[in-house]
Amino acid sequence: MFFRHDRKLFADVSRLIFSLIQEFYREVAGTSITTGMVIAHQTFGDMLRWNPHYHAIILEGGFDEEGTFFYIPFAGLEKMTEYFRKVVIRLFVEKKLINQSFEQNLLSWKHSGFSIDHSVRILDKKSQESLAQYIARPPVSLKKIRYEPFKGRVLFHTTYSDYFKENMHMFDAPDFIAELTQHVPPKGVQLIRRYGLYSSRIKGRWTNMPHVARYAPAAWKEEHMETEVNGQRPGLEPLPDVDRVDSNIYKQAWARLLAKVYEIDPLVCPKCGSEMKVIAVIQDSDEIKKILAHLAKTGRAPPGFDPSTLN
């Protein structure tokens, strides 16, 4: 709803995604590193339904100030999804799109509606081109539609949709035009944004960054470099066991980032300051209500908690 009426929100969340990944890399690597990212937002799902979402091409890691590359493979997507959910909801609160009561309501949902997928990887030029074309595609392919002038209808044919429970849909022509035009962006709105190493500002300095230029596409080298950058590969400095990074590193990183959202560290005891460990995760709503009711009765309710919400 908010994205439909304020397309500037797409830019805000796009910057938020880049900041999220950059902060995560910094926490895991233990130092500030420069990474690169291309983020595209799309408003459409199958059969032209309104379904705002993002696609991103992300560099797994980045360079430190000395030009050393830190390889940080993606992991801990559940924690990443939870962090993304909380910072987006907090953004909506800061913009006064929702109040704190509704914020708590959203955070209490068992199925948040947020998800992150990283199953597509760029392993060769073909996969690179396919992904780039996919994130820049228009709302509808002409191969999927057929106009029937006799009835004034548009037949939309696609793969079977679990959401619609069908693989084709017949639109009246005016309805089809209405569904399609809702995805036309306002004048001047950017659909694809580049950050970090891929931004125009830093990309213009690649010629002065041999550790980056060494891996630049051949077309860029032909245009910007008199000769290719030779020499050994820059020192790859992966974290311990690159293919099997200790999951605790990621858990601790996300715990620290989650703490920044509400300015508390969930793994530090508020009384003695000692580090705490998670011994159980309670998901049963009735049990949670009993615990919260007891804490409220004994005067130890969580900060900002309204006991009346239990009724």
C-alpha positions as protocol buffer text, in pm:
chain_id: "A"
residue {
  index: 1
  type: MET
  ca { x: 0 y: 0 z: 0 }
}
residue {
  index: 2
  type: PHE
  ca { x: 271 y: 250 z: 101 }
}
residue {
  index: 3
  type: PHE
  ca { x: 488 y: 173 z: -202 }
}
residue {
  index: 4
  type: ARG
  ca { x: 194 y: 213 z: -438 }
}
residue {
  index: 5
  type: HIS
  ca { x: 132 y: 572 z: -325 }
}
residue {
  index: 6
  type: ASP
  ca { x: 491 y: 679 z: -255 }
}
residue {
  index: 7
  type: ARG
  ca { x: 741 y: 543 z: -507 }
}
residue {
  index: 8
  type: LYS
  ca { x: 1024 y: 724 z: -324 }
}
residue {
  index: 9
  type: LEU
  ca { x: 1004 y: 449 z: -64 }
}
residue {
  index: 10
  type: PHE
  ca { x: 1168 y: 216 z: -313 }
}
residue {
  index: 11
  type: ALA
  ca { x: 1481 y: 433 z: -308 }
}
residue {
  index: 12
  type: ASP
  ca { x: 1480 y: 447 z: 73 }
}
residue {
  index: 13
  type: VAL
  ca { x: 1458 y: 69 z: 106 }
}
residue {
  index: 14
  type: SER
  ca { x: 1716 y: 22 z: -169 }
}
residue {
  index: 15
  type: ARG
  ca { x: 1969 y: 228 z: 28 }
}
residue {
  index: 16
  type: LEU
  ca { x: 1869 y: 37 z: 340 }
}
residue {
  index: 17
  type: ILE
  ca { x: 1947 y: -297 z: 170 }
}
residue {
  index: 18
  type: PHE
  ca { x: 2294 y: -178 z: 71 }
}
residue {
  index: 19
  type: SER
  ca { x: 2360 y: -47 z: 423 }
}
residue {
  index: 20
  type: LEU
  ca { x: 2240 y: -377 z: 571 }
}
residue {
  index: 21
  type: ILE
  ca { x: 2485 y: -584 z: 364 }
}
residue {
  index: 22
  type: GLN
  ca { x: 2770 y: -338 z: 417 }
}
residue {
  index: 23
  type: GLU
  ca { x: 2721 y: -342 z: 795 }
}
residue {
  index: 24
  type: PHE
  ca { x: 2703 y: -721 z: 796 }
}
residue {
  index: 25
  type: TYR
  ca { x: 3030 y: -750 z: 603 }
}
residue {
  index: 26
  type: ARG
  ca { x: 3198 y: -506 z: 840 }
}
residue {
  index: 27
  type: GLU
  ca { x: 3081 y: -701 z: 1145 }
}
residue {
  index: 28
  type: VAL
  ca { x: 3196 y: -1036 z: 1004 }
}
residue {
  index: 29
  type: ALA
  ca { x: 3530 y: -914 z: 864 }
}
residue {
  index: 30
  type: GLY
  ca { x: 3607 y: -704 z: 1170 }
}
residue {
  index: 31
  type: THR
  ca { x: 3714 y: -414 z: 952 }
}
residue {
  index: 32
  type: SER
  ca { x: 3561 y: -164 z: 712 }
}
residue {
  index: 33
  type: ILE
  ca { x: 3547 y: -301 z: 357 }
}
residue {
  index: 34
  type: THR
  ca { x: 3413 y: -163 z: 28 }
}
residue {
  index: 35
  type: THR
  ca { x: 3173 y: -389 z: -157 }
}
residue {
  index: 36
  type: GLY
  ca { x: 2954 y: -350 z: -463 }
}
residue {
  index: 37
  type: MET
  ca { x: 2586 y: -399 z: -533 }
}
residue {
  index: 38
  type: VAL
  ca { x: 2327 y: -348 z: -807 }
}
residue {
  index: 39
  type: ILE
  ca { x: 1969 y: -328 z: -677 }
}
residue {
  index: 40
  type: ALA
  ca { x: 1655 y: -323 z: -889 }
}
residue {
  index: 41
  type: HIS
  ca { x: 1301 y: -285 z: -760 }
}
residue {
  index: 42
  type: GLN
  ca { x: 999 y: -428 z: -935 }
}
residue {
  index: 43
  type: THR
  ca { x: 633 y: -369 z: -860 }
}
residue {
  index: 44
  type: PHE
  ca { x: 480 y: -660 z: -1047 }
}
residue {
  index: 45
  type: GLY
  ca { x: 420 y: -1027 z: -989 }
}
residue {
  index: 46
  type: ASP
  ca { x: 273 y: -1283 z: -1226 }
}
residue {
  index: 47
  type: MET
  ca { x: -44 y: -1181 z: -1412 }
}
residue {
  index: 48
  type: LEU
  ca { x: 38 y: -815 z: -1337 }
}
residue {
  index: 49
  type: ARG
  ca { x: -62 y: -828 z: -969 }
}
residue {
  index: 50
  type: TRP
  ca { x: 91 y: -562 z: -746 }
}
residue {
  index: 51
  type: ASN
  ca { x: 386 y: -730 z: -574 }
}
residue {
  index: 52
  type: PRO
  ca { x: 670 y: -492 z: -479 }
}
residue {
  index: 53
  type: HIS
  ca { x: 1005 y: -669 z: -435 }
}
residue {
  index: 54
  type: TYR
  ca { x: 1377 y: -631 z: -502 }
}
residue {
  index: 55
  type: HIS
  ca { x: 1644 y: -812 z: -700 }
}
residue {
  index: 56
  type: ALA
  ca { x: 2012 y: -755 z: -628 }
}
residue {
  index: 57
  type: ILE
  ca { x: 2347 y: -852 z: -772 }
}
residue {
  index: 58
  type: ILE
  ca { x: 2578 y: -861 z: -472 }
}
residue {
  index: 59
  type: LEU
  ca { x: 2954 y: -903 z: -441 }
}
residue {
  index: 60
  type: GLU
  ca { x: 3024 y: -1162 z: -171 }
}
residue {
  index: 61
  type: GLY
  ca { x: 3277 y: -964 z: 27 }
}
residue {
  index: 62
  type: GLY
  ca { x: 3485 y: -659 z: -52 }
}
residue {
  index: 63
  type: PHE
  ca { x: 3822 y: -482 z: -37 }
}
residue {
  index: 64
  type: ASP
  ca { x: 3976 y: -322 z: 269 }
}
residue {
  index: 65
  type: GLU
  ca { x: 4173 y: 4 z: 255 }
}
residue {
  index: 66
  type: GLU
  ca { x: 4493 y: -182 z: 159 }
}
residue {
  index: 67
  type: GLY
  ca { x: 4331 y: -360 z: -135 }
}
residue {
  index: 68
  type: THR
  ca { x: 4301 y: -700 z: 29 }
}
residue {
  index: 69
  type: PHE
  ca { x: 3986 y: -886 z: -68 }
}
residue {
  index: 70
  type: PHE
  ca { x: 3774 y: -1049 z: 201 }
}
residue {
  index: 71
  type: TYR
  ca { x: 3552 y: -1327 z: 69 }
}
residue {
  index: 72
  type: ILE
  ca { x: 3233 y: -1347 z: 277 }
}
residue {
  index: 73
  type: PRO
  ca { x: 2988 y: -1607 z: 144 }
}
residue {
  index: 74
  type: PHE
  ca { x: 2621 y: -1555 z: 218 }
}
residue {
  index: 75
  type: ALA
  ca { x: 2491 y: -1744 z: 520 }
}
residue {
  index: 76
  type: GLY
  ca { x: 2247 y: -1697 z: 805 }
}
residue {
  index: 77
  type: LEU
  ca { x: 1957 y: -1591 z: 583 }
}
residue {
  index: 78
  type: GLU
  ca { x: 1701 y: -1638 z: 861 }
}
residue {
  index: 79
  type: LYS
  ca { x: 1880 y: -1380 z: 1075 }
}
residue {
  index: 80
  type: MET
  ca { x: 1930 y: -1155 z: 774 }
}
residue {
  index: 81
  type: THR
  ca { x: 1559 y: -1173 z: 694 }
}
residue {
  index: 82
  type: GLU
  ca { x: 1467 y: -1088 z: 1053 }
}
residue {
  index: 83
  type: TYR
  ca { x: 1705 y: -793 z: 1057 }
}
residue {
  index: 84
  type: PHE
  ca { x: 1571 y: -670 z: 722 }
}
residue {
  index: 85
  type: ARG
  ca { x: 1214 y: -695 z: 851 }
}
residue {
  index: 86
  type: LYS
  ca { x: 1292 y: -494 z: 1162 }
}
residue {
  index: 87
  type: VAL
  ca { x: 1482 y: -214 z: 989 }
}
residue {
  index: 88
  type: VAL
  ca { x: 1209 y: -177 z: 723 }
}
residue {
  index: 89
  type: ILE
  ca { x: 938 y: -159 z: 989 }
}
residue {
  index: 90
  type: ARG
  ca { x: 1149 y: 89 z: 1187 }
}
residue {
  index: 91
  type: LEU
  ca { x: 1185 y: 297 z: 868 }
}
residue {
  index: 92
  type: PHE
  ca { x: 806 y: 308 z: 836 }
}
residue {
  index: 93
  type: VAL
  ca { x: 779 y: 425 z: 1197 }
}
residue {
  index: 94
  type: GLU
  ca { x: 1038 y: 699 z: 1143 }
}
residue {
  index: 95
  type: LYS
  ca { x: 848 y: 818 z: 838 }
}
residue {
  index: 96
  type: LYS
  ca { x: 527 y: 817 z: 1046 }
}
residue {
  index: 97
  type: LEU
  ca { x: 360 y: 572 z: 809 }
}
residue {
  index: 98
  type: ILE
  ca { x: 272 y: 348 z: 1103 }
}
residue {
  index: 99
  type: ASN
  ca { x: 262 y: 407 z: 1479 }
}
residue {
  index: 100
  type: GLN
  ca { x: 450 y: 212 z: 1748 }
}
residue {
  index: 101
  type: SER
  ca { x: 145 y: 7 z: 1836 }
}
residue {
  index: 102
  type: PHE
  ca { x: 115 y: -117 z: 1479 }
}
residue {
  index: 103
  type: GLU
  ca { x: 491 y: -171 z: 1473 }
}
residue {
  index: 104
  type: GLN
  ca { x: 462 y: -412 z: 1767 }
}
residue {
  index: 105
  type: ASN
  ca { x: 171 y: -581 z: 1597 }
}
residue {
  index: 106
  type: LEU
  ca { x: 377 y: -641 z: 1281 }
}
residue {
  index: 107
  type: LEU
  ca { x: 675 y: -768 z: 1478 }
}
residue {
  index: 108
  type: SER
  ca { x: 452 y: -1022 z: 1653 }
}
residue {
  index: 109
  type: TRP
  ca { x: 349 y: -1193 z: 1330 }
}
residue {
  index: 110
  type: LYS
  ca { x: 478 y: -1550 z: 1311 }
}
residue {
  index: 111
  type: HIS
  ca { x: 487 y: -1536 z: 930 }
}
residue {
  index: 112
  type: SER
  ca { x: 626 y: -1192 z: 854 }
}
residue {
  index: 113
  type: GLY
  ca { x: 587 y: -1197 z: 477 }
}
residue {
  index: 114
  type: PHE
  ca { x: 957 y: -1112 z: 437 }
}
residue {
  index: 115
  type: SER
  ca { x: 1187 y: -1356 z: 261 }
}
residue {
  index: 116
  type: ILE
  ca { x: 1534 y: -1360 z: 103 }
}
residue {
  index: 117
  type: ASP
  ca { x: 1654 y: -1601 z: -164 }
}
residue {
  index: 118
  type: HIS
  ca { x: 2014 y: -1645 z: -279 }
}
residue {
  index: 119
  type: SER
  ca { x: 1982 y: -1957 z: -491 }
}
residue {
  index: 120
  type: VAL
  ca { x: 2089 y: -1782 z: -814 }
}
residue {
  index: 121
  type: ARG
  ca { x: 2464 y: -1740 z: -848 }
}
residue {
  index: 122
  type: ILE
  ca { x: 2670 y: -1578 z: -1124 }
}
residue {
  index: 123
  type: LEU
  ca { x: 2919 y: -1845 z: -1226 }
}
residue {
  index: 124
  type: ASP
  ca { x: 2974 y: -1755 z: -1592 }
}
residue {
  index: 125
  type: LYS
  ca { x: 2893 y: -1489 z: -1853 }
}
residue {
  index: 126
  type: LYS
  ca { x: 2568 y: -1663 z: -1953 }
}
residue {
  index: 127
  type: SER
  ca { x: 2429 y: -1660 z: -1598 }
}
residue {
  index: 128
  type: GLN
  ca { x: 2546 y: -1299 z: -1562 }
}
residue {
  index: 129
  type: GLU
  ca { x: 2352 y: -1191 z: -1870 }
}
residue {
  index: 130
  type: SER
  ca { x: 2043 y: -1394 z: -1776 }
}
residue {
  index: 131
  type: LEU
  ca { x: 2022 y: -1241 z: -1428 }
}
residue {
  index: 132
  type: ALA
  ca { x: 2085 y: -889 z: -1559 }
}
residue {
  index: 133
  type: GLN
  ca { x: 1805 y: -930 z: -1815 }
}
residue {
  index: 134
  type: TYR
  ca { x: 1572 y: -1074 z: -1552 }
}
residue {
  index: 135
  type: ILE
  ca { x: 1604 y: -785 z: -1307 }
}
residue {
  index: 136
  type: ALA
  ca { x: 1556 y: -530 z: -1589 }
}
residue {
  index: 137
  type: ARG
  ca { x: 1258 y: -703 z: -1750 }
}
residue {
  index: 138
  type: PRO
  ca { x: 926 y: -522 z: -1814 }
}
residue {
  index: 139
  type: PRO
  ca { x: 601 y: -613 z: -1631 }
}
residue {
  index: 140
  type: VAL
  ca { x: 472 y: -832 z: -1913 }
}
residue {
  index: 141
  type: SER
  ca { x: 612 y: -1032 z: -2203 }
}
residue {
  index: 142
  type: LEU
  ca { x: 434 y: -1003 z: -2537 }
}
residue {
  index: 143
  type: LYS
  ca { x: 475 y: -1379 z: -2572 }
}
residue {
  index: 144
  type: LYS
  ca { x: 237 y: -1426 z: -2278 }
}
residue {
  index: 145
  type: ILE
  ca { x: -56 y: -1220 z: -2406 }
}
residue {
  index: 146
  type: ARG
  ca { x: -298 y: -1247 z: -2695 }
}
residue {
  index: 147
  type: TYR
  ca { x: -566 y: -993 z: -2784 }
}
residue {
  index: 148
  type: GLU
  ca { x: -904 y: -1119 z: -2899 }
}
residue {
  index: 149
  type: PRO
  ca { x: -1066 y: -821 z: -3079 }
}
residue {
  index: 150
  type: PHE
  ca { x: -1402 y: -997 z: -3126 }
}
residue {
  index: 151
  type: LYS
  ca { x: -1465 y: -1006 z: -2749 }
}
residue {
  index: 152
  type: GLY
  ca { x: -1238 y: -715 z: -2659 }
}
residue {
  index: 153
  type: ARG
  ca { x: -1038 y: -931 z: -2418 }
}
residue {
  index: 154
  type: VAL
  ca { x: -676 y: -1010 z: -2346 }
}
residue {
  index: 155
  type: LEU
  ca { x: -570 y: -1369 z: -2275 }
}
residue {
  index: 156
  type: PHE
  ca { x: -275 y: -1385 z: -2037 }
}
residue {
  index: 157
  type: HIS
  ca { x: -97 y: -1722 z: -2049 }
}
residue {
  index: 158
  type: THR
  ca { x: 187 y: -1814 z: -1811 }
}
residue {
  index: 159
  type: THR
  ca { x: 322 y: -2099 z: -1601 }
}
residue {
  index: 160
  type: TYR
  ca { x: 94 y: -2240 z: -1334 }
}
residue {
  index: 161
  type: SER
  ca { x: 66 y: -2006 z: -1036 }
}
residue {
  index: 162
  type: ASP
  ca { x: 18 y: -2141 z: -683 }
}
residue {
  index: 163
  type: TYR
  ca { x: -115 y: -1798 z: -589 }
}
residue {
  index: 164
  type: PHE
  ca { x: -384 y: -1782 z: -858 }
}
residue {
  index: 165
  type: LYS
  ca { x: -433 y: -2160 z: -893 }
}
residue {
  index: 166
  type: GLU
  ca { x: -432 y: -2125 z: -1271 }
}
residue {
  index: 167
  type: ASN
  ca { x: -196 y: -2076 z: -1564 }
}
residue {
  index: 168
  type: MET
  ca { x: -407 y: -1836 z: -1769 }
}
residue {
  index: 169
  type: HIS
  ca { x: -641 y: -1547 z: -1711 }
}
residue {
  index: 170
  type: MET
  ca { x: -884 y: -1358 z: -1933 }
}
residue {
  index: 171
  type: PHE
  ca { x: -883 y: -978 z: -1886 }
}
residue {
  index: 172
  type: ASP
  ca { x: -1136 y: -736 z: -2024 }
}
residue {
  index: 173
  type: ALA
  ca { x: -926 y: -490 z: -2227 }
}
residue {
  index: 174
  type: PRO
  ca { x: -985 y: -189 z: -1993 }
}
residue {
  index: 175
  type: ASP
  ca { x: -899 y: -403 z: -1688 }
}
residue {
  index: 176
  type: PHE
  ca { x: -579 y: -523 z: -1855 }
}
residue {
  index: 177
  type: ILE
  ca { x: -474 y: -167 z: -1931 }
}
residue {
  index: 178
  type: ALA
  ca { x: -550 y: -62 z: -1571 }
}
residue {
  index: 179
  type: GLU
  ca { x: -347 y: -352 z: -1428 }
}
residue {
  index: 180
  type: LEU
  ca { x: -57 y: -282 z: -1662 }
}
residue {
  index: 181
  type: THR
  ca { x: -38 y: 96 z: -1618 }
}
residue {
  index: 182
  type: GLN
  ca { x: -16 y: 71 z: -1238 }
}
residue {
  index: 183
  type: HIS
  ca { x: 340 y: -51 z: -1296 }
}
residue {
  index: 184
  type: VAL
  ca { x: 446 y: 247 z: -1509 }
}
residue {
  index: 185
  type: PRO
  ca { x: 689 y: 440 z: -1286 }
}
residue {
  index: 186
  type: PRO
  ca { x: 657 y: 817 z: -1243 }
}
residue {
  index: 187
  type: LYS
  ca { x: 887 y: 1030 z: -1457 }
}
residue {
  index: 188
  type: GLY
  ca { x: 1242 y: 1036 z: -1326 }
}
residue {
  index: 189
  type: VAL
  ca { x: 1209 y: 735 z: -1094 }
}
residue {
  index: 190
  type: GLN
  ca { x: 1512 y: 506 z: -1106 }
}
residue {
  index: 191
  type: LEU
  ca { x: 1438 y: 134 z: -1121 }
}
residue {
  index: 192
  type: ILE
  ca { x: 1801 y: 18 z: -1099 }
}
residue {
  index: 193
  type: ARG
  ca { x: 2058 y: 161 z: -858 }
}
residue {
  index: 194
  type: ARG
  ca { x: 2429 y: 90 z: -821 }
}
residue {
  index: 195
  type: TYR
  ca { x: 2618 y: 115 z: -494 }
}
residue {
  index: 196
  type: GLY
  ca { x: 2973 y: 93 z: -367 }
}
residue {
  index: 197
  type: LEU
  ca { x: 3225 y: -33 z: -622 }
}
residue {
  index: 198
  type: TYR
  ca { x: 2957 y: -34 z: -891 }
}
residue {
  index: 199
  type: SER
  ca { x: 2845 y: 326 z: -835 }
}
residue {
  index: 200
  type: SER
  ca { x: 2937 y: 582 z: -1100 }
}
residue {
  index: 201
  type: ARG
  ca { x: 3144 y: 782 z: -851 }
}
residue {
  index: 202
  type: ILE
  ca { x: 3371 y: 494 z: -750 }
}
residue {
  index: 203
  type: LYS
  ca { x: 3369 y: 322 z: -1089 }
}
residue {
  index: 204
  type: GLY
  ca { x: 3520 y: 640 z: -1230 }
}
residue {
  index: 205
  type: ARG
  ca { x: 3818 y: 583 z: -999 }
}
residue {
  index: 206
  type: TRP
  ca { x: 3882 y: 220 z: -1094 }
}
residue {
  index: 207
  type: THR
  ca { x: 4188 y: 326 z: -1299 }
}
residue {
  index: 208
  type: ASN
  ca { x: 4345 y: 438 z: -970 }
}
residue {
  index: 209
  type: MET
  ca { x: 4243 y: 117 z: -791 }
}
residue {
  index: 210
  type: PRO
  ca { x: 4458 y: -162 z: -948 }
}
residue {
  index: 211
  type: HIS
  ca { x: 4323 y: -420 z: -702 }
}
residue {
  index: 212
  type: VAL
  ca { x: 3975 y: -355 z: -845 }
}
residue {
  index: 213
  type: ALA
  ca { x: 4069 y: -285 z: -1209 }
}
residue {
  index: 214
  type: ARG
  ca { x: 4242 y: -623 z: -1225 }
}
residue {
  index: 215
  type: TYR
  ca { x: 3901 y: -790 z: -1210 }
}
residue {
  index: 216
  type: ALA
  ca { x: 3714 y: -540 z: -1429 }
}
residue {
  index: 217
  type: PRO
  ca { x: 3529 y: -668 z: -1739 }
}
residue {
  index: 218
  type: ALA
  ca { x: 3736 y: -691 z: -2057 }
}
residue {
  index: 219
  type: ALA
  ca { x: 3524 y: -424 z: -2229 }
}
residue {
  index: 220
  type: TRP
  ca { x: 3598 y: -177 z: -1948 }
}
residue {
  index: 221
  type: LYS
  ca { x: 3972 y: -251 z: -1967 }
}
residue {
  index: 222
  type: GLU
  ca { x: 3978 y: -195 z: -2343 }
}
residue {
  index: 223
  type: GLU
  ca { x: 3813 y: 144 z: -2298 }
}
residue {
  index: 224
  type: HIS
  ca { x: 3996 y: 270 z: -1990 }
}
residue {
  index: 225
  type: MET
  ca { x: 4332 y: 93 z: -1968 }
}
residue {
  index: 226
  type: GLU
  ca { x: 4618 y: 125 z: -2215 }
}
residue {
  index: 227
  type: THR
  ca { x: 4732 y: -222 z: -2113 }
}
residue {
  index: 228
  type: GLU
  ca { x: 4568 y: -480 z: -1895 }
}
residue {
  index: 229
  type: VAL
  ca { x: 4655 y: -478 z: -1529 }
}
residue {
  index: 230
  type: ASN
  ca { x: 4907 y: -758 z: -1488 }
}
residue {
  index: 231
  type: GLY
  ca { x: 5050 y: -926 z: -1184 }
}
residue {
  index: 232
  type: GLN
  ca { x: 4940 y: -1171 z: -926 }
}
residue {
  index: 233
  type: ARG
  ca { x: 4585 y: -1192 z: -800 }
}
residue {
  index: 234
  type: PRO
  ca { x: 4544 y: -962 z: -498 }
}
residue {
  index: 235
  type: GLY
  ca { x: 4578 y: -1140 z: -170 }
}
residue {
  index: 236
  type: LEU
  ca { x: 4251 y: -1317 z: -107 }
}
residue {
  index: 237
  type: GLU
  ca { x: 4203 y: -1317 z: 265 }
}
residue {
  index: 238
  type: PRO
  ca { x: 3902 y: -1540 z: 336 }
}
residue {
  index: 239
  type: LEU
  ca { x: 3764 y: -1584 z: 682 }
}
residue {
  index: 240
  type: PRO
  ca { x: 3853 y: -1920 z: 849 }
}
residue {
  index: 241
  type: ASP
  ca { x: 3732 y: -2216 z: 641 }
}
residue {
  index: 242
  type: VAL
  ca { x: 3578 y: -2011 z: 359 }
}
residue {
  index: 243
  type: ASP
  ca { x: 3347 y: -2292 z: 250 }
}
residue {
  index: 244
  type: ARG
  ca { x: 3245 y: -2369 z: 608 }
}
residue {
  index: 245
  type: VAL
  ca { x: 3254 y: -2040 z: 794 }
}
residue {
  index: 246
  type: ASP
  ca { x: 3174 y: -2090 z: 1162 }
}
residue {
  index: 247
  type: SER
  ca { x: 2802 y: -2017 z: 1194 }
}
residue {
  index: 248
  type: ASN
  ca { x: 2871 y: -1845 z: 1528 }
}
residue {
  index: 249
  type: ILE
  ca { x: 3046 y: -1563 z: 1339 }
}
residue {
  index: 250
  type: TYR
  ca { x: 2728 y: -1491 z: 1146 }
}
residue {
  index: 251
  type: LYS
  ca { x: 2499 y: -1531 z: 1449 }
}
residue {
  index: 252
  type: GLN
  ca { x: 2708 y: -1288 z: 1653 }
}
residue {
  index: 253
  type: ALA
  ca { x: 2719 y: -1041 z: 1362 }
}
residue {
  index: 254
  type: TRP
  ca { x: 2342 y: -1042 z: 1318 }
}
residue {
  index: 255
  type: ALA
  ca { x: 2288 y: -1022 z: 1695 }
}
residue {
  index: 256
  type: ARG
  ca { x: 2500 y: -704 z: 1704 }
}
residue {
  index: 257
  type: LEU
  ca { x: 2313 y: -557 z: 1407 }
}
residue {
  index: 258
  type: LEU
  ca { x: 1973 y: -640 z: 1557 }
}
residue {
  index: 259
  type: ALA
  ca { x: 2089 y: -468 z: 1874 }
}
residue {
  index: 260
  type: LYS
  ca { x: 2148 y: -146 z: 1681 }
}
residue {
  index: 261
  type: VAL
  ca { x: 1785 y: -134 z: 1565 }
}
residue {
  index: 262
  type: TYR
  ca { x: 1655 y: -91 z: 1919 }
}
residue {
  index: 263
  type: GLU
  ca { x: 1985 y: 24 z: 2076 }
}
residue {
  index: 264
  type: ILE
  ca { x: 2008 y: -283 z: 2300 }
}
residue {
  index: 265
  type: ASP
  ca { x: 2218 y: -597 z: 2281 }
}
residue {
  index: 266
  type: PRO
  ca { x: 1991 y: -902 z: 2324 }
}
residue {
  index: 267
  type: LEU
  ca { x: 2286 y: -1118 z: 2428 }
}
residue {
  index: 268
  type: VAL
  ca { x: 2406 y: -896 z: 2713 }
}
residue {
  index: 269
  type: CYS
  ca { x: 2254 y: -921 z: 3061 }
}
residue {
  index: 270
  type: PRO
  ca { x: 2101 y: -581 z: 3150 }
}
residue {
  index: 271
  type: LYS
  ca { x: 2193 y: -632 z: 3518 }
}
residue {
  index: 272
  type: CYS
  ca { x: 2552 y: -757 z: 3523 }
}
residue {
  index: 273
  type: GLY
  ca { x: 2663 y: -703 z: 3165 }
}
residue {
  index: 274
  type: SER
  ca { x: 2766 y: -1066 z: 3118 }
}
residue {
  index: 275
  type: GLU
  ca { x: 2711 y: -1243 z: 2787 }
}
residue {
  index: 276
  type: MET
  ca { x: 2395 y: -1455 z: 2776 }
}
residue {
  index: 277
  type: LYS
  ca { x: 2321 y: -1769 z: 2575 }
}
residue {
  index: 278
  type: VAL
  ca { x: 1997 y: -1869 z: 2406 }
}
residue {
  index: 279
  type: ILE
  ca { x: 1867 y: -2183 z: 2580 }
}
residue {
  index: 280
  type: ALA
  ca { x: 1521 y: -2203 z: 2422 }
}
residue {
  index: 281
  type: VAL
  ca { x: 1299 y: -2038 z: 2161 }
}
residue {
  index: 282
  type: ILE
  ca { x: 930 y: -2017 z: 2251 }
}
residue {
  index: 283
  type: GLN
  ca { x: 691 y: -1977 z: 1959 }
}
residue {
  index: 284
  type: ASP
  ca { x: 362 y: -2085 z: 2114 }
}
residue {
  index: 285
  type: SER
  ca { x: 154 y: -1766 z: 2144 }
}
residue {
  index: 286
  type: ASP
  ca { x: -35 y: -1885 z: 2454 }
}
residue {
  index: 287
  type: GLU
  ca { x: 287 y: -1960 z: 2639 }
}
residue {
  index: 288
  type: ILE
  ca { x: 431 y: -1623 z: 2539 }
}
residue {
  index: 289
  type: LYS
  ca { x: 121 y: -1446 z: 2671 }
}
residue {
  index: 290
  type: LYS
  ca { x: 151 y: -1631 z: 3004 }
}
residue {
  index: 291
  type: ILE
  ca { x: 515 y: -1530 z: 3040 }
}
residue {
  index: 292
  type: LEU
  ca { x: 446 y: -1166 z: 2950 }
}
residue {
  index: 293
  type: ALA
  ca { x: 148 y: -1155 z: 3186 }
}
residue {
  index: 294
  type: HIS
  ca { x: 365 y: -1287 z: 3471 }
}
residue {
  index: 295
  type: LEU
  ca { x: 642 y: -1036 z: 3397 }
}
residue {
  index: 296
  type: ALA
  ca { x: 389 y: -750 z: 3388 }
}
residue {
  index: 297
  type: LYS
  ca { x: 233 y: -868 z: 3717 }
}
residue {
  index: 298
  type: THR
  ca { x: 573 y: -877 z: 3889 }
}
residue {
  index: 299
  type: GLY
  ca { x: 673 y: -537 z: 3751 }
}
residue {
  index: 300
  type: ARG
  ca { x: 933 y: -674 z: 3512 }
}
residue {
  index: 301
  type: ALA
  ca { x: 756 y: -619 z: 3179 }
}
residue {
  index: 302
  type: PRO
  ca { x: 978 y: -559 z: 2872 }
}
residue {
  index: 303
  type: PRO
  ca { x: 1046 y: -191 z: 2790 }
}
residue {
  index: 304
  type: GLY
  ca { x: 760 y: -32 z: 2597 }
}
residue {
  index: 305
  type: PHE
  ca { x: 529 y: -329 z: 2655 }
}
residue {
  index: 306
  type: ASP
  ca { x: 160 y: -249 z: 2709 }
}
residue {
  index: 307
  type: PRO
  ca { x: -3 y: -522 z: 2924 }
}
residue {
  index: 308
  type: SER
  ca { x: -347 y: -424 z: 2789 }
}
residue {
  index: 309
  type: THR
  ca { x: -252 y: -579 z: 2457 }
}
residue {
  index: 310
  type: LEU
  ca { x: -277 y: -923 z: 2620 }
}
residue {
  index: 311
  type: ASN
  ca { x: -653 y: -884 z: 2669 }
}
